[in-house]
Amino acid sequence: GCRCSIDGAIKRSLYFFWSFKMDTNNCNWLFCKCLLSYTSKLLIYNFYLMSKKLNILFATVYGNAENVANNINKIAIDNSFVSQVNELNDVDAKMLQEIENVIIVSSTTGEGEIPENGEDFWNLLDSNPELNHINYGVIALGDRSHDNFCNAGKLIDEKMLALKAKQISPRLECDGDTAGSDAWAESFIDMIK
């Protein structure tokens, strides 16, 4: 509904502009410039509405997961997505219901726990919201020398599946580095285009 009304407004604005006589002796020219500015803003807004959206969420201790999230953001933008990067704890119940496509990047801390800046998100998932409207993927960062390798990512992935979110790509588990995360993200983005 919104896109149709914007299209109609653009058509009316352009018709008015072209049927309007330019007279530089009065304020008509300034009015038409303002009208064109308004029309261009409507076109940009219309493009935003038609663009695919991708949320990129991360939980990190030392910044590796955030770096991966920022790299994925660049890949998303290069693929004409409207993307947004947030800490997991920035997500509230309202935002969770608005998310359509999401990549979650999480490191693991302590005894296989989710980092502190992801705990609120985990508690939100524990309230068992239905997530069947979400396409998702998880990149788990860890180190095989520790017990519970990539456990935080595993926990989030299993919980998202249990809440009926649609897994687009199998979980990527990175051992001690972030190798493979860019290629995984490109594949994920290709699948949701």
C-alpha positions, -999 to +999 in steps of 0.1 A: +000+000+000+027+025+010+047+020-022+016+026-044+008+059-027+045+070-031+044+061-068+012+081-072+027+111-054+057+110-076+036+109-108+014+138-096+045+158-087+061+152-121+029+160-140+025+192-120+061+201-127+059+196-164+026+213-168+037+243-148+049+274-168+083+286-158+083+323-151+115+336-136+099+369-128+081+354-099+086+326-073+074+298-096+110+287-104+118+283-067+086+264-061+095+240-089+130+235-075+114+226-041+090+203-058+118+184-076+137+181-043+106+166-027+102+142-056+138+130-054+134+123-017+103+103-025+123+083-051+150+076-025+125+065+001+108+043-025+142+026-033+147+021+005+113+003+007+121-020-022+156-028-010+164-060+009+173-055+045+199-073+066+205-071+103+240-080+114+242-087+151+273-095+172+284-105+207+321-101+214+347-100+241+378-088+223+363-073+192+367-101+167+330-107+162+324-070+158+351-069+131+334-098+113+301-080+115+315-049+100+331-068+072+297-085+065+281-051+065+305-040+036+296-071+017+259-064+022+262-028+010+281-040-021+252-063-028+226-034-026+213-044+008+202-019+034+221-033+064+224-024+101+251-036+126+242-039+163+253-056+194+230-084+203+219-066+235+206-037+213+178-059+201+145-056+220+112-075+214+099-049+189+131-050+168+131-088+169+096-088+154+107-064+126+138-084+115+135-103+083+171-114+075+198-116+101+234-128+105+245-134+141+282-134+149+292-145+184+324-154+202+324-177+232+336-167+267+341-184+301+328-219+302+311-218+268+289-188+275+276-160+254+296-127+259+281-101+282+269-079+253+247-108+242+231-119+274+200-096+271+194-111+237+197-146+250+172-137+278+149-123+251+151-156+232+143-174+265+109-157+265+102-180+235+090-155+208+080-171+176+105-163+149+091-180+118+094-146+099+132-146+102+158-159+078+190-163+098+226-177+099+252-179+127+289-174+126+305-188+158+340-178+168+360-200+191+392-219+198+394-257+197+420-256+226+391-247+249+363-269+261+329-260+246+343-249+213+320-222+196+294-230+222+278-195+223+271-197+186+258-233+189+234-222+217+221-193+197+217-214+165+198-242+183+175-216+200+167-198+168+158-232+152+137-241+182+118-208+178+111-217+141+134-192+124+146-204+090+183-213+088+196-201+054+232-214+058+246-240+082+265-225+111+301-215+104+325-224+132+358-205+131+387-219+150+410-192+163+405-168+134+378-156+111+388-176+080+358-184+058+335-157+072+335-135+042+328-163+017+301-177+041+285-142+042+286-138+004+268-172+000+242-163+027+235-129+010+232-146-024+206-170-010+184-142+004+185-118-026 
